[in-house]
Every structure is written in structure tokens, then in C-alpha cells.
Amino acid sequence: MQVSLLRLPGENLNYRATTESGEKYVVKLASDDQSEAVVQMEHLALQQASLLLPDIQLPHMLKNKFGDTETFLRLEDSAYK
């Protein structure tokens, strides 16, 4: 899959990924020094908000081929989640 990335404003490394067919996704990168607990809390908060506020359009997380919502990459000696 090829996508174009556009950096989104904010303190985190968030990008909007747009596929060639126009589908849009949010890609979140977290540096290795960010606590896994904080990342998991953000995921849980988003899931809870989606359940409690169904009329508000919020992003939902997609699972990778292993069934996880997080994928770990190693780029230039730095780990990103």
C-alpha cells in the first residue's frame, strides 16, 4: 500500500495517511522514551470516547496482521511504536 503522509498539528508525531484510492487514516508514532502505559491509556480513552459519544466522528484503531493495535519499528537506531 502506498500512502501520502501529512503531519498533523500537536505534540505527538501524528500523520494523516491518504491512500491512492482516497481512504484516510491517522498514523501515530510514539518514541521509545514514551511510556507504553501512556500509549495504552490514549488508546483506551479513544475507545471509551467512541462508545460514549457515538454521534461524534472519532478515529478508530485498526489491528495489524497479528491482531495488535501497535506495531514496533526500528528506524535509525530509534524505536517507534
C-alpha positions, -999 to 999 in steps of 0.1 A, spaced: 0 0 0 13 34 -9 1 65 10 9 102 12 16 115 47 7 149 61 19 158 96 -9 168 119 -6 195 145 1 187 181 28 174 204 28 138 192 40 125 159 6 121 142 2 119 105 -28 117 81 -22 89 56 -41 91 24 -42 61 1 -42 63 -37 -79 55 -36 -86 83 -11 -90 64 21 -77 83 51 -60 70 82 -42 86 112 -8 72 119 6 78 153 43 74 161 55 73 197 92 75 205 108 47 225 110 70 256 72 74 258 58 51 284 38 21 270 12 28 297 6 63 283 2 49 248 -23 23 261 -41 50 281 -46 71 250 -59 40 231 -84 32 259 -95 68 261 -103 69 224 -121 36 226 -142 48 256 -150 81 239 -162 63 208 -186 42 229 -199 71 250 -201 96 221 -214 77 191 -225 108 173 -190 123 172 -168 112 144 -136 98 161 -108 77 146 -109 40 154 -79 18 156 -71 -8 131 -53 -40 140 -22 -52 122 -19 -87 107 -10 -100 142 -42 -86 158 -24 -58 177 -31 -21 175 6 -13 180 34 -21 156 70 -16 166 95 -3 141 132 3 144 144 33 124 179 48 125 187 32 159 154 46 174 124 25 183 89 39 175 56 24 184 
